[in-house]
Amino acid sequence: MKSFTVAKGRLAEVLSPADRETLARQCADTVLRAAAPARAYVVCNDEAIAAWARAAGAAVVEQRTPGLNGAVRDGWDAAVSGGADHLVITHADLPLAVSFTHVPREGSVSIVPDRHRDGTNVMSLPAGARFDLHYGPGSFAAHAAEAQRRGIECVVVEDDDLALDLDTADDLDELQRRRRTAQ
């Protein structure tokens, strides 16, 4: 996780720094609640995030490897060292996350793509799988191809709530539309 004070930088044109910080914190709180009762690991290199994560009951993993793929791998290694046999990898910007318990499929790679079917919002896989990470643009297709290359069944989990991440002004508009519809 990035620091709450620098998170959601792509939304700078539509949200103030304080609003971006509040949004990042709210989403992160939502994701950690949705992860319960599983053991949660928060990968970061920011002391304020580490303090927040500890207060929320999560294990803190210091990011040692640069980039998003490196951060995920650092968390993966920590979870395996902690005894995990299956992983659910998620990002902290899923405002509608309620639970991740329906995502894992034993022995397979399960992917919840973003609503544009470009990114990987949630991915589940056996902790011992040999699997290269491909986060970034086009990660959904790249992760599905990686599973195929490795001979691991890939299950696409369609979940409208988990498919909404907050990267752009359009994503914020979609969140507001869904909230209005739910009222």
Summary of the structure (lengths in Angstrom):
residues: 183
radius of gyration: 15.8
end to end distance: 30.9
largest distance: 45.8
contacts: 548
relative contact order: 0.14
helix: 42%
strand: 15%
